[in-house]
Amino acid sequence: MNKHIVQLIRERFYPLVRFCGPQSAGEVEIEEVRGTVYLGELSIWLWPAKNSHNGVLSDEQLGDVVSPHLLVRNLLLSAQTSMQCLLCHLDKIEAADGDTVSLLRYYLEDSAATVVDGMALGRILGPRAGETAQ
């Protein structure tokens, strides 16, 4: 049952990932290895922890170790951070001299801009304090 729910969660959050980049789903522990799980743009669960899973988890593997409620909560918190990041970037664009429409278009077209902002907030490189998915 969790596999199906995790698949639905992944599918529901996928459009946000396409717009905002990888989203943190919290921290999980599998085979005594702990690491943060991200929903990536390839519609897969990314788990960069060093282990035998090659950095990817299936819906079933994630569903076996995580509460669906906590998974959704962590993704919503990550989405909230992404939206705050976009608002901060929009503030910078509006305060800039020059063609703000071109700057906004560049930001929306270049996914690297959202990744750089995510890294600056620490959202992509590591878990936020208190985030766990167990």
C-alpha positions in Angstrom: 0.0 0.0 0.0 2.8 2.5 0.9 4.3 1.9 -2.6 1.2 3.2 -4.3 0.9 6.2 -1.9 4.6 7.1 -2.4 4.1 6.9 -6.1 1.1 9.2 -5.9 3.1 11.7 -3.8 6.0 11.6 -6.3 3.6 12.2 -9.2 1.8 15.0 -7.4 5.0 16.9 -6.5 6.7 16.3 -9.9 5.5 19.6 -11.5 6.9 21.5 -8.6 10.3 19.8 -9.1 10.3 20.7 -12.8 9.8 24.4 -11.8 11.9 24.6 -8.6 14.5 21.9 -8.9 15.0 18.9 -6.5 12.9 18.9 -3.4 14.0 17.5 0.0 11.8 14.6 1.2 13.6 14.3 4.5 16.2 12.0 5.9 15.9 8.2 5.8 18.0 5.3 7.1 18.4 2.1 5.0 20.8 -0.7 5.9 22.3 1.5 8.6 23.0 4.2 6.1 21.4 7.6 6.8 20.9 10.3 4.2 18.5 12.9 2.8 16.2 11.8 0.0 15.3 14.2 -2.8 12.6 14.1 -5.5 14.5 14.8 -8.7 13.5 16.0 -12.1 13.7 12.5 -13.6 10.7 11.6 -11.5 12.8 9.4 -9.2 13.8 9.5 -5.6 17.5 10.6 -5.3 19.4 9.3 -2.3 23.0 10.4 -2.5 24.0 8.4 0.7 26.9 6.0 0.0 25.3 2.5 -0.3 24.4 -0.2 -2.7 21.3 1.7 -4.1 23.4 3.8 -6.5 21.8 7.0 -5.3 18.3 6.1 -6.4 15.3 4.7 -4.4 12.2 3.2 -5.9 8.7 4.1 -4.6 8.6 0.7 -2.9 12.0 1.1 -1.2 11.1 4.5 0.1 7.6 3.4 1.1 9.1 0.6 3.2 11.0 3.1 5.4 9.0 6.3 5.5 5.7 7.5 6.7 3.7 8.9 3.8 2.5 11.7 6.0 6.0 12.8 7.0 7.1 12.5 3.3 4.4 14.9 2.3 5.2 17.3 5.2 8.9 17.3 4.3 8.1 18.0 0.6 5.7 20.8 1.5 8.4 22.4 3.8 10.9 22.1 0.9 8.4 23.6 -1.5 7.8 26.4 0.9 11.6 27.1 1.0 11.7 27.0 -2.8 8.9 29.5 -3.0 10.6 31.8 -0.5 13.8 31.5 -2.6 11.9 32.5 -5.7 10.4 35.5 -3.9 13.9 36.6 -2.7 15.2 36.3 -6.3 12.2 38.2 -7.6 13.0 41.0 -5.1 16.6 41.1 -6.4 15.3 41.3 -10.0 12.9 44.1 -9.2 15.6 46.1 -7.4 18.0 45.7 -10.3 18.8 48.4 -12.8 18.0 47.6 -16.4 15.6 45.3 -18.2 13.9 43.4 -15.3 11.7 41.4 -17.7 14.8 39.9 -19.4 16.3 39.1 -16.0 13.1 37.4 -15.0 13.0 35.4 -18.2 16.6 34.3 -17.8 15.8 33.1 -14.2 12.7 31.2 -15.3 14.5 29.6 -18.3 17.8 28.7 -16.7 17.4 25.9 -14.2 20.9 26.5 -12.9 19.7 29.8 -11.4 17.2 27.9 -9.1 19.9 25.3 -8.2 22.3 28.1 -7.2 19.6 29.7 -5.0 18.8 26.3 -3.5 22.5 25.7 -2.7 22.8 29.2 -1.2 19.9 28.3 1.2 21.4 24.9 2.0 18.3 23.2 0.7 20.1 21.1 -1.9 23.4 20.3 -0.2 22.1 19.0 3.1 19.1 18.4 5.3 17.6 21.2 7.4 17.9 20.8 11.2 15.1 18.6 12.5 14.1 17.0 9.2 13.7 13.3 9.4 11.4 11.0 7.5 11.2 8.2 10.0 
